[in-house]
Amino acid sequence: MAVTSPRTVTSLLCQKVVIEVSLPLRTRSTLNTREHWSQRAKRAQAERALIRMRLAGVRGWPPALPVNVTLTRVDPRKLDDDNLQGACKPTRDGVADALGVDDGSEDIQWFYSQEKGDYEVRVKIESKSTQEI
């Protein structure tokens, strides 16, 4: 086993980890979609599981908490703020599941954005540096 100098350990602890994944998902606003509750639940469960499995396969997973998570919805049409958060809820739950915490945990700070383009969801997870904690 190699001996690590204290300086190296300090630099490793302060290193900021950034994990980015992209999935070809079409997110829908649950506030405006007219569908049966069981269909909505199946779709949300499938999205949540897909995100969880995709993140579990990332090298260096899971990152140390606390983290900042940015969910970017890419779609031909933009949503207003409350619909954007509702559309990203299954993705948010999947990320929290993969991190092993509740999505309301204070160890995760959530950010939302959206862009126009082909259907896609991007997840960016950044560990907070020691200065941000």
Residue pairs with C-beta under 8 A, 6 or more apart in sequence:
13 130
14 129
14 130
16 126
16 127
16 128
16 129
17 60
17 63
17 64
17 125
17 126
17 127
18 124
18 125
18 126
18 127
19 55
19 58
19 60
19 61
19 63
19 123
19 124
19 125
19 126
20 122
20 123
20 124
20 125
21 54
21 55
21 58
21 122
21 123
22 120
22 121
22 122
22 123
23 50
23 51
23 54
23 120
23 121
23 122
23 123
24 118
24 119
24 120
25 47
25 50
25 91
25 119
25 120
25 121
26 75
26 119
27 47
27 73
27 75
27 87
27 88
27 90
27 91
27 119
27 121
28 43
28 87
29 79
29 83
29 84
29 86
29 87
30 40
30 44
30 86
30 87
30 89
31 82
31 83
31 86
32 83
33 40
43 90
44 89
44 90
44 93
45 90
47 90
47 91
47 94
48 90
48 91
48 93
48 94
48 97
49 94
50 94
51 90
51 91
51 94
51 95
51 97
51 98
51 121
51 123
52 94
52 95
52 97
52 98
55 61
55 62
55 94
55 95
55 98
55 123
56 98
61 98
62 98
62 99
62 100
63 99
63 125
63 127
64 127
65 99
65 101
65 105
65 107
65 108
65 127
66 106
66 107
66 108
66 109
66 127
66 128
66 133
67 99
67 107
67 108
67 109
67 125
67 126
67 127
67 128
68 108
68 109
68 111
68 125
68 126
68 128
69 92
69 95
69 108
69 109
69 110
69 111
69 123
69 124
69 125
69 126
70 111
70 112
70 113
70 122
70 123
70 124
70 126
71 88
71 91
71 92
71 95
71 110
71 111
71 112
71 113
71 121
71 122
71 123
72 112
72 113
72 114
72 115
72 121
72 122
72 123
72 124
73 79
73 84
73 87
73 88
73 112
73 113
73 114
73 115
73 121
74 114
74 115
74 116
74 117
74 118
74 119
74 120
74 121
74 122
75 114
75 116
75 117
75 119
76 116
76 117
76 118
76 119
77 116
78 114
78 116
79 87
79 114
81 112
84 112
84 114
85 112
88 112
88 121
91 121
91 123
92 103
92 110
93 103
95 103
95 108
95 123
95 125
96 102
96 103
96 105
96 108
99 108
101 107
101 108
103 110
109 128
